[in-house]
Amino acid sequence: MTMERALRGFAGIFILISLILAYFVSLKWLWFTAFVGVNLFQSAFTNWCPMMWVLKKCGIK
């Protein structure tokens, strides 16, 4: 699995989980959704985000 595919997969999972939590628990979970979106947006320009660092530590190339 490539870094880009793993990053997209985790971002999708995080967004879906936070939307479910916002629906069932509290709307404040939408802030987490926004955080993921902002990180994806800035990584498009900088080619770096915190999740890429974590994935590299886990051995994904």
Steps between C-alpha positions, in 0.01 A plus 500: 500500500633842410517796735239693300247215505549441872466872572177527300363190671572629849363844416178343374466282808565796734243714320233230504561421868485867596176547304345202676613637837362844411163347418473274803710674768568870448526745212836606641649195326468699175806693615698178459360465148614855427846423642537203266383709205742783577788254531411343165479845341837618631665169411402558138735800502771388741499122433511441877244430768519341847344175382774454239755510782304233692468280190873524433569390858272200436710401199278607212706618204 
